[in-house]
Amino acid sequence: MKKITVIGAGNVGATCANVIAQKDLARELVLVDIKEGVAEGKALDIWQTSSINNFNTRVVGVTNDYLKTKGSGVVVITSGIPRKPGMSRDDLIKTNAGIVKDVTEKVLKYSPDAVLIIVSNPLDVMTYCAYLASNKPSTKVFGMAGELDTARYRAFIANALDVSPKDILSLSLGGHGDTMVPLPRYTSVNGIPITELLAKEEIDKIVERTKFGGGELVNLMGTSAWYAPGAAAAQMVEAIVDDQKRIFPVCACLNGEYGLKDIYMGVPVILGEEGIKKIIQIDLNKDEKKLLNDSATAVRKVMKVLDDMKVF
């Protein structure tokens, strides 16, 4: 790919840019930030690792200059303030909605055909916000959520079993937050169902820890996580750039799937060069459906806050 842009040179954006560069996914990678010198400095720092990590992607940083992003095939939006202790993702909406709307409009002025990946929180509603601002098909505007959630889920399972996380396959649905729905029934270790390896009580503990995984890190560090979110977004970029047609849990717009409509939530999709190629519907039992519907209710409450703000 000729060019990829990451908007926001904070911890998540810089990590995402670093992983993208190391994977050599584009001829040029542009890192944009509103704070003078930050994107330029971090881009230069990343570029200076090129001979160490053996990549050719040119990394360029700019301050609020969207002309430099012209012709980007994929744009990752991480802009917005991070969470602090005591804050939920939902508390961020009033500030971040305006930021995401503004950034989306600016980047699409110069890259109208770009696929947009949203990482800003509260993620489900910020993805919806970007979709409204973009006037693009929903298959080209989606959020990074489930890929991060399942990464945390798999990491906790790997610890519990003392096995490689590479062998763990899992799935998570719903909103990116405390109402997310990790699915033990769709979790396996090299084909072995997790229910045959761990007791229900231990699985339940892992599921609960996963739901509050972001909050755990905020309490430990005083701010939101960045290594895993940045790497998860970069993995989605890779699937698009290489047209990998990988199945990832992505924050996508539902139009009847899972009995839900006009809402952005995490569901499994096939991801390729044009964005979301297909939303995959899996069979859910009664309990799983209730959890998903409960998560949808929570997301809609935050969507209502956005609607009441009359940003659009």
N, C-alpha and C positions, 0 to 999 in steps of 0.2 A: 504494500500500500504506500502511496506517495506521502500522505500526511495524516497524523493523528494529533488531536488536541486534548489536553487535560486542563480544565478550568478549575482554578483553586490550587495554590501551591502550599497549602497547609500540610499537615502530616499525612493525611490520606492521599491527597493529590500527588504529593511528591513521591510517596511510596508507590502509587500506581504508575507514575511516570518512570520511576526507576526500574520496575519490573518489566514494563513495556519495552524500554530501551534494551534491557538485558536479553529479552526474547527476540530482539531485532525485527520488530513487527512492521516498521515503516522506514521510509527514506528519511523523514523528518518528524520529530516530535516537538510540539509547541506546548509550553507550560505557561499559563496565564494567571496573574494574580493582580489584585487591586492595590496591594501595598508595594510601594516603590522598592525595587531591588530584590525582593524576595524570590520571585520566579527566576530572574536572571541569575541570582546566586546559586539557587538549587539546581537549575538546569546546567550551569557551568560545572558544578560539583559532580553531577551525574555523568556529564560528558567526559570528565577527567578520569572516569573509571573505565572508559571504552577499551583502552588497551589492556586493562587488567581483566575485564570480563568478556573481552573479545566480541564486541558488537560494533556495528557501523551506523546505527540510527543516530542522526544528528539531533542533538537536544538543544532547543532554543527557549529562552525565557523572555517574556515581555510583560510590561506593566500596563494592563488595561488597553492593549492595542489589538483589537479583534481583526484588523486587516491582515495581521501576520498569520491568522488562523485560516485564511482563505483556501478553499479547496480541500478541507479535511474530510476524510471518509468516515471517521468515527470521532465523536466528541464525548468525553467523560466529564460530567459536571459534578464537582465535589464542593462547590461554593456554599458558604453559609457558616454560621457560628456553631461550634461543637457543644456537646452537652457538658454540664458541670454537675458536681454532686448535688442531689436533690431535684434535678431536672429530669423530666421525661422527654422522649423525642417529641411528644406533642407540644411541649412548652415552647419549642423552637419555631412553631409554624408562622407566627406573625412576622418575625424577622426574615426567616428564610424563604417564605413564599415570594416576597418582593424581590429578593436577590435572584432566585431561580428564574422567575419570569423575565427579569431584565437580562440575565446572562443568556437565556435561551433565545430571546429575540436578537441579541447582538451576534451570537455565533452563527445563527441561521441566515443572517444577512449576507454572510460571506461563504457559508457552506450549506446551501439549501438542501442538498441531497444527503447530508450526513445522517448516520445512525446515532441516536443519542442514548447514552447510558447515564442514569441519574443515581447519584450516591448520597446526595444531601438528605438530611433528616428534617422532619419525620418522613421516611423514604417513600412510603406508599402514596402519601398525599403530595409530596414534592414531585413525584413522577407524574401524577395527575395534573399538577400545576404546569409542568413542562409540556405535557401533551396539549393542554389548552392553549398555551402560549405559542406552540410550534405550528399548529394547523397542519400537522403531518399525520400520516396513517399511524395507528397505535402500534403496528408491527415494527415501526422504526423509533419508537420512544418507549423505553422500559427501564426498570430499575434493578440495581444490584441489591438483592436481599437474601433470597434463599441460598445462594451460593456461599455467602458468609455464614448464615445460620447452620447449614449442614456441615460446613468446615469446623465450626465449633463443636457441633454434635459428634462428628467423627473423631475429633481430637479427644473429647471426653471418653468416648467408647474405647479408643486406643489405649488410654491410660488405665481404664478399668480392666481391660483384658490383657494388657501388656503385649500388644501386637502392633504391627505396622499400620498406620492410618491409610496407607496405600491400598490395603485390602478391604477397606470398609466402604460400602455403598449405602447411601441413605437419601431420604427425601424429606423436605419440609414444605408445608403449605401455609397460606394465610398471610396476615400482616407482618411487617418487619418490626417486631416489638414483643411485648410480654404476652400477647395473645397468639403468637405464632404456633403452628401445629406440626411439630416433629412427628414422624410416622414410624414407630418401631416395627409395624407390620410390613413396612417396605424398607427395612434396614437389614443388611446382611454383611457377613465377613467372609469374603471369598466364596460367596454362594451359600454360606451357612446362616440361617435366620438368627438374628440377634437373640430371639426368645429362647433359643437352644443353648445359648452361651452365658446368658446373664439372667438372674432372677428378676421377676417383675418389679420388685421393690427397688432394685438397683437401676433398672431401666427407667423407672419413674423419676428417680433422683436425677439421672442424667438429663432426661427430658426437661425437668424443671430448671436445672442449671443452664441448659441451652436457652430456654425462654428468657432468662434474665442474664444471659452471657454478656451483653453490652453493658448493662448496669453494674455487673461485677467489676468490669474493667474501669468504668468511670469511678467507682468507689476506691479502687486501688491506686489509680493514677491521677485522679482529679480532672480527667478529661476523657473524651471518647477514644476508642481504639483506632489504630491506623495501619498496622502491618497486615493483619488479615483482611480488613475491608479493601485496602489498596490492592493487595494481591488478588482478591476475588474479582474486583472490577477488571484488572488486567487479564485475568483468565477469560472473562467474557469477551474482551477486545480480541484476544487471540482466536477465539472460536469464530468471530465475525471475519476477521482479516483473512484467515486461512479457510473459510467456508467449511468448518469442521463438522457442521451439523451435529453438534453435541447436545445432549439432553441435560439442561440445567434448570433448577428451580429459579424462576425469574419473576420480578414484579411486573405483571402484564395486565393489560386491559381486558376484562372479561365481558363478553357480550352474550351471556346465556350459559357459558360453560360453568359446570358445578352449580347450576341453578342461580347464578349471580350475574348481574348486569350493571353496566356503567360504573365499574369500580376497578381500581388497580390493586391487585393482590398477588402474592406469591403462588405460582403454579408451575409445573414442569412444562418446558417448551423445547422445541428443536431450534437451535441457534445457528445461523449461518450468515453469509455475506450480505443478505438483504435485511438482516435483523431476525425477528421471530418468524420462522417458517410455519410453525404449527404449535398450537396449544394442545398438550396431551391431557386427556381426561382419564383418570384412574378411578377404579371402584373404591368407594369409601363405605365403611360400615356406619351404623347409626351413630355411634359415639364420635367417630371422626367427622361426620357431617355436622354434628352439633358444634364441635369445636371450631370447625371452619366457619360456620354461620355466626358463631359468637365473635370470631375474629373479624368477620366482615362488618358486624354491627359496630365494633370498636373503631374500625377504619372509617366507616361512614360518619361517625360522630366528629372525627377530625376533618373530614371532607366538608361537613356542614360549617365548621369554623371558617374554612377557606371561602366557602360560598357566601357566608355572612359578611366577610371582609370586602366583598364586591371588588376583588382584584381584577376580574374579567367582566 
